[in-house]
Amino acid sequence: MSIGLGIFLFVVGAILTFALNVTLDWIDLDLVGYLLMGAGAVVTIIGIALLARRRQTVTTERSGVDPVANERVTRRSTESDPLA
């Protein structure tokens, strides 16, 4: 999600900076475009860093019946892979 948002911001900023030849008195579209491109680059880098840090977890759930107490027993275990 954040990588896509970063690319979107960068593209909109590039369009505002390089493709539009509109002059407005109350706003500088080149500056807005450069700001959006910078924000898009930062968001993309943060998204890639968070994606690289994400850990994969595996949750296993097993159910059975305890023969002594005649109850249903559920065992859950979660494993985290620190290298992934």
SERO-4910 file (N, C-alpha, C, O; in steps of 0.05 Angstrom, whole numbers):
BEGIN
 pado doro    nc1    nc2    nc3   cac1   cac2   cac3    cc1    cc2    cc3    oc1    oc2    oc3
  Met    A     17    -24      0      0      0      0     18     25      0     13     43    -16
  Ser    A     37     26     18     53     50     19     72     53     -5     78     76    -13
  Ile    A     80     31    -17     97     33    -40     81     45    -64     90     62    -79
  Gly    A     56     35    -66     39     46    -87     32     75    -83     31     91   -102
  Leu    A     27     83    -58     21    111    -52     46    128    -59     43    150    -70
  Gly    A     69    119    -52     94    134    -58     98    138    -88    105    160    -97
  Ile    A     93    117   -103     96    119   -132     75    138   -143     81    154   -161
  Phe    A     50    137   -133     29    155   -142     37    184   -136     34    201   -154
  Leu    A     46    190   -112     54    217   -105     77    227   -123     77    250   -132
  Phe    A     96    209   -129    118    217   -146    109    223   -174    118    243   -186
  Val    A     91    207   -185     81    211   -212     65    237   -214     68    253   -233
  Val    A     47    242   -194     31    267   -195     50    291   -192     46    311   -205
  Gly    A     70    289   -175     89    311   -173    105    316   -199    110    339   -206
  Ala    A    113    294   -212    127    297   -238    109    310   -259    118    326   -275
  Ile    A     84    303   -259     65    315   -278     62    344   -272     62    361   -291
  Leu    A     59    351   -247     56    380   -240     81    396   -247     79    419   -256
  Thr    A    104    384   -243    129    398   -248    136    400   -277    143    422   -287
  Phe    A    135    378   -292    146    377   -319    126    378   -341    132    387   -363
  Ala    A    101    369   -336     82    367   -359     63    391   -361     54    397   -383
  Leu    A     58    404   -339     39    427   -340     54    453   -344     74    459   -332
  Asn    A     43    469   -363     54    495   -368     33    516   -360     27    534   -376
  Val    A     22    514   -336      2    532   -326     15    550   -306     29    541   -288
  Thr    A      9    576   -308     19    595   -288     -4    606   -272    -23    617   -282
  Leu    A     -2    602   -246    -22    613   -227     -9    633   -209     14    629   -201
  Asp    A    -23    654   -202    -12    675   -185    -10    666   -156      8    675   -142
  Trp    A    -28    650   -147    -31    643   -119    -16    618   -111    -15    612    -87
  Ile    A     -6    602   -130      9    578   -122     30    572   -144     26    576   -168
  Asp    A     52    562   -135     74    554   -153     72    523   -157     79    508   -139
  Leu    A     62    515   -180     58    487   -185     84    471   -187     85    447   -181
  Asp    A    106    484   -195    132    471   -196    141    463   -168    150    441   -163
  Leu    A    137    481   -149    145    475   -121    127    453   -110    137    435    -96
  Val    A    101    454   -115     83    433   -105     91    406   -117     91    386   -104
  Gly    A     98    406   -143    107    382   -156    132    371   -144    134    346   -139
  Tyr    A    152    388   -138    177    378   -126    171    368    -97    183    348    -89
  Leu    A    154    381    -83    147    371    -56    133    344    -57    139    326    -41
  Leu    A    115    341    -77    102    315    -79    121    293    -88    119    270    -79
  Met    A    140    300   -105    160    280   -113    178    272    -90    185    248    -87
  Gly    A    185    291    -73    201    285    -50    186    268    -30    196    249    -19
  Ala    A    160    275    -26    144    259     -7    140    231    -18    140    211     -3
  Gly    A    136    228    -44    133    202    -56    158    185    -53    156    161    -48
  Ala    A    181    197    -56    206    182    -53    209    173    -24    217    150    -19
  Val    A    203    190     -5    205    183     23    185    161     31    193    142     44
  Val    A    161    163     21    141    142     28    148    116     15    145     95     27
  Thr    A    159    116     -9    168     91    -22    191     78     -7    191     54     -3
  Ile    A    210     94      2    233     83     17    224     72     44    233     51     52
  Ile    A    206     86     57    195     75     83    180     50     78    182     31     94
  Gly    A    164     48     57    149     24     50    167      1     45    161    -22     53
  Ile    A    188      5     30    207    -17     24    221    -26     50    225    -50     54
  Ala    A    228     -7     67    242    -14     93    223    -30    111    231    -49    123
  Leu    A    198    -22    112    178    -37    128    173    -65    116    168    -84    131
  Leu    A    172    -67     90    168    -92     77    191   -111     83    188   -135     86
  Ala    A    216   -101     83    239   -117     89    240   -126    118    251   -148    124
  Arg    A    229   -111    136    229   -117    164    207   -137    172    208   -149    194
  Arg    A    187   -140    155    164   -157    162    172   -185    167    187   -197    151
  Arg    A    163   -196    189    170   -224    196    146   -242    189    123   -234    191
  Gln    A    153   -266    181    133   -285    174    126   -302    199    145   -313    211
  Thr    A    101   -304    205     92   -321    228     74   -343    218     58   -339    199
  Val    A     77   -366    231     60   -389    224     45   -397    249     57   -402    270
  Thr    A     19   -398    248      2   -406    271    -10   -433    265    -22   -437    244
  Thr    A     -6   -452    283    -17   -478    280    -37   -483    303    -31   -478    326
  Glu    A    -60   -494    296    -81   -499    315    -89   -529    313    -96   -538    291
  Arg    A    -87   -543    335    -95   -571    335   -117   -575    356   -115   -565    378
  Ser    A   -137   -591    348   -159   -596    367   -160   -626    371   -154   -643    354
  Gly    A   -169   -633    395   -173   -661    402   -191   -664    425   -200   -644    437
  Val    A   -197   -689    433   -215   -694    456   -198   -708    478   -185   -728    473
  Asp    A   -199   -696    502   -186   -708    525   -203   -732    534   -226   -729    542
  Pro    A   -191   -757    534   -207   -780    541   -214   -782    570   -234   -794    577
  Val    A   -197   -770    588   -202   -772    616   -225   -753    624   -244   -762    638
  Ala    A   -224   -728    617   -244   -709    625   -267   -707    605   -286   -693    610
  Asn    A   -264   -720    582   -284   -719    561   -290   -690    552   -313   -682    548
  Glu    A   -268   -674    548   -270   -646    540   -254   -643    514   -236   -658    507
  Arg    A   -262   -622    500   -248   -615    475   -224   -597    483   -227   -578    498
  Val    A   -201   -604    473   -176   -590    479   -165   -578    453   -163   -591    433
  Thr    A   -158   -552    455   -146   -538    432   -119   -528    439   -115   -516    460
  Arg    A   -100   -534    422    -72   -525    427    -64   -507    404    -66   -514    381
  Arg    A    -54   -483    411    -45   -464    391    -16   -458    395     -6   -455    418
  Ser    A     -1   -457    373     27   -450    374     34   -431    352     24   -434    329
  Thr    A     50   -411    357     58   -391    338     88   -391    335    103   -390    355
  Glu    A     98   -393    311    127   -393    306    133   -369    289    119   -362    270
  Ser    A    155   -356    295    164   -332    280    191   -338    268    209   -348    282
  Asp    A    193   -332    242    219   -337    228    234   -311    228    227   -293    213
  Pro    A    255   -308    244    270   -283    246    287   -277    221    295   -254    217
  Leu    A    292   -297    205    309   -292    181    293   -284    157    304   -274    138
  Ala    A    267   -288    157    251   -282    134    243   -253    133    229   -244    115
***
